Amino acid sequence: MNVDLKGQVAVVTGGSRGIGRGIAEALARNGATCVVTGRNTQRLKEVEAVLQEIEPTCRGAVLHVEDMAEVAAFAKETFGDLGRIDILVNNAGITDDQLLLRMKEEQWDRVLETNLKGVFNCTKAVARYMLKKKYGRIVNISSVIALMGNPGQANYAASKAGIIGFTKAVARELARKQITVNAVAPGYIQTDMTEKMEDKARDAILSLIPQGRLGRSEDVAGAVLFLVSDAASYVTGHVLNVSGGLYI
């Protein structure tokens, strides 16, 4: 999908690899100045170099999304340097899987702090600058697991389901200011982790997907591009399921 994002500034959290990197590259290819955040300095440098070949104004920044003060400072600096923030893609997320009765409190807290509190922190920090311009596109990356559940992922499912509720509430709050807030719920997407899966486990997953293939980061990026485009200006509070029919 091609959209005109020239002159717009996009922030993508968790953008140094996987789905986030795919989203960042798609935004840059369509003209956006993309600010990608992550925790790994080396990976950020690598993705920054790639993005700058596409759009020279792109940059990377180390950011811990669970730290409200750090996020607020990052948003202030980004707006001060670039003069605007038009797009926010809340993609940063982690897993720490375990069956409920074996799950430690630390596992629960860590996943919720990054996946859900991180979305709260980033949205709150960036929305105040979108309000100054009376324009914004916020896309929160949830998961099909939020819609259907998965054994051993109670913490992850809860965090991603929380994102959906958060999306709908904030969409109502910001709609009159021409700021849309939507969510994308990816299914099983090809990543470094899925590439290392045993054939038996991979085949078991594929058997559940009507389209018969894993998704690609481009599939998720295409959904994000639609939601940040003018074509979706009347779409807000929506959850776009990108799972190849895994969840219908």
C-alpha positions, 0 to 999 in steps of 0.5 A, spaced: 500 500 500 502 506 498 500 513 502 503 520 502 506 521 509 511 526 506 512 531 512 509 527 517 513 524 523 512 517 526 514 514 532 515 507 532 516 503 539 520 497 539 522 498 532 529 495 532 527 488 529 521 484 527 514 487 526 516 494 528 522 494 524 517 492 518 512 498 520 518 503 520 521 501 514 514 501 510 512 508 514 519 511 511 518 508 504 512 512 504 515 519 506 515 519 513 520 521 518 521 515 522 523 515 530 524 508 532 525 506 539 528 500 542 532 498 548 538 494 544 543 500 542 546 495 537 540 493 533 538 501 533 544 503 530 543 497 524 536 499 523 537 507 523 542 506 518 537 502 514 532 507 515 536 513 513 538 509 506 530 510 505 529 517 508 535 520 511 531 524 516 529 517 520 533 516 527 533 511 532 533 512 540 534 508 546 527 508 550 524 504 556 517 505 555 515 502 562 518 509 565 513 514 564 519 520 566 523 517 560 518 517 555 515 524 557 522 526 556 523 523 549 516 525 547 518 533 549 525 532 545 522 529 539 517 534 538 522 540 540 527 537 534 522 535 529 516 540 530 511 535 530 509 528 532 503 525 527 503 518 528 505 513 534 505 506 533 505 502 540 509 496 538 514 495 544 512 488 547 515 482 550 513 475 552 515 471 558 510 465 558 508 460 563 502 456 565 498 460 570 500 456 577 507 456 575 507 463 573 511 468 578 509 475 580 515 478 577 513 475 570 506 478 570 508 484 572 514 485 567 509 483 561 504 488 563 509 494 565 512 493 558 506 491 554 500 495 557 503 500 561 508 502 555 502 503 551 499 508 556 505 512 557 507 513 550 500 515 548 499 520 554 506 523 552 505 523 545 497 525 545 499 532 548 503 534 542 498 531 537 493 535 541 497 542 539 496 540 532 489 537 532 491 531 528 494 524 530 494 517 528 495 512 534 496 505 532 496 500 538 499 493 536 495 488 540 495 480 538 490 475 536 492 472 543 488 477 546 481 475 542 482 468 543 487 466 549 493 461 549 495 456 554 501 459 558 500 466 556 495 469 561 500 475 562 501 476 555 493 475 553 491 480 559 496 485 556 494 485 549 487 485 551 488 491 555 491 494 549 484 493 546 480 496 551 485 502 552 484 503 544 477 504 545 476 508 551 482 513 548 479 513 541 472 516 544 476 521 548 480 524 542 476 523 536 473 530 536 480 533 536 481 529 529 486 524 532 484 517 531 486 511 535 486 504 532 489 497 534 492 491 530 491 484 532 497 480 528 496 472 528 503 468 527 508 472 524 514 470 521 520 472 526 526 470 528 523 466 534 518 462 529 524 461 524 527 457 530 521 453 531 521 445 530 518 443 524 512 439 528 511 445 532 510 450 526 506 445 522 501 445 528 500 452 527 500 452 520 494 447 520 490 452 524 491 458 519 486 457 514 490 461 509 496 456 510 501 460 511 505 465 517 504 472 516 509 477 514 511 483 517 509 486 511 502 484 512 502 488 519 505 494 516 500 494 510 494 494 516 498 500 519 499 504 513 491 504 512 490 506 519 495 512 518 492 514 511 487 519 509 483 513 507 482 511 514 480 518 517 473 516 519 476 509 522 477 510 530 476 505 536 477 499 531 481 492 532 484 490 525 485 482 525 491 480 521 491 473 522 490 469 516 483 467 518 486 464 525 481 468 528 474 469 525 
